[in-house]
Amino acid sequence: MSAPAAAGSNALTIDVEDWFQVENYKGVIRRAEWEALDRRVVRNTDRLLDLFAAAGVRATFFVLGWVAFRHPDLVRRIVAGGHELASHGYGHARVVTLSPMAFRKDLRAAKRLLEDIGGVAVRGYRAPTFSMSPGSTPWAYDILAETGHAYSSSVFPGRHEGAGSAEFAPFREPRSGLLEIPMTAVRAALLGGRTVPASGGGWFRIMPYPLFAALLRQVHREGRQGNFYLHPWEIDPGQPRPSGVAALPERKHRIGLHSTEARLMRLVRDFRFDRMDQVFAADLGGLPAIGPAPLRTAA
Ligand SMILES: [Zn+2]
């Protein structure tokens, strides 16, 4: 039997991109090569959809425009499953490397495409590799608001990818008023008060499960809600191994791939999870209407 569900609820979020689009492989896989590589994002995301349906849990899927353009049926299956459709931008360039104009173009392209395919409003955005913050890219929040997004979930407390933020709880970026829902981190008493990510991805694959669960329970004791993320490729141990990757990035990418699916399902049994727009509805100013709804009439 699994442990009883913890009192706090948590957002379950999936960043829908493929194994070759990660920052770790940027040095060995050029963007121009993406098209020809073994695409695994559809089967891996479908696997997650099946697992979530069986577990009766809903999630938020931050879908990359590049993926949505090539696999519109996958986007429709996400919406049909009762999940929240959100944006991971179009081309997966780190926000700190983009001009405001390039960022606006990337955001618009992704949002329009996802809404046209999914038939639902896209309210949320997650920056590639959490590469923005009020301090490093304040203009990014203005542009998110201007392009019709209601929230971002794009920053890590502490230093991260040239961005990061001091805030642990959801906050309104002062200039734009846009809601930022940071990734979960805790000052871990177990680790001498150090700030430790407790939000998924590589850290979830590396940490012993009981430690991760203990950190998440600390989040709830502090009166916060968790914000968990994973990529479809993180449950896929059969993905190709590109040559020329240095030992450390290769280890970082591949560690725990065999056991992540089982750990993820243990996590959703042990804790309560739901879509981001449900878990953080109070911060967003009310519960959203769920379900496919026409966005615009034909013009
Ligand atoms: Zn990403």
Boltz pocket constraint, residues with backbone or C-beta under 6 A from the ligand:
constraints:
  - pocket:
      binder: B
      contacts: [[A, 15], [A, 17], [A, 21], [A, 88], [A, 92], [A, 127], [A, 128], [A, 129]]
      max_distance: 6.0
